Amino acid sequence: GSTDNRGRSRKGKIIVVVDKMFWQTGATAEITFENYFINNIRVEGKQTVTNLSSNGGFGYTYAIEGGKLTYPDGSMINYSGTRTLQQKEGGNTMSILDDTYELTGHAKLEDSTSSANVLIKSPLHKKIACQWIDKGELAVTVNAHTASIQYGEGTCDNKALLTLGDKT
């Protein structure tokens, strides 16, 4: 193994299989792990990244199947999910300041005592010219508790509305 510049010990193999040049639309990269550990935590699963870019702009989908971390004490965390980032505006101009992106997807995280699910109910919208997400909604469920986060309707501000149960 080796130690990275942040002091983490890494050993094993990360295997990346790319089906064509990755800048080509539709190209995929499949990432798997072979006896791979970070600080003695085993990493497993398959990650697939697909290039969705087109003349209209940049985009990709990132999916994790069978993600699993196993700690030295035997405890485990399982993860799966998919997220898609797609450029919606500005792809045909030279300026990045008019670029906007939308993020969609879902994720599930489980250990022996808890489970969490995150679902993007309406796409999270982000303008490059704004430092905040300006539109969209997330639903987060941890065990039996559900919350939603609403980011507004397109105004560039640092406001979001959190609803937990009957409290807003």
Secondary structure by P-SEA (a helix, b strand, c coil): cccccccccccccbbbbbccccccccbbbbbbbcccccccbbbbbbbbbbbccccccccbbbbbcbbbbbcccccbbbbbbbbbbbbcccccccccccbbbbbbbccccccccbbbbbbccccccccccccccccbbbbbbcccbbbbbbccccccccbbbbbccccc
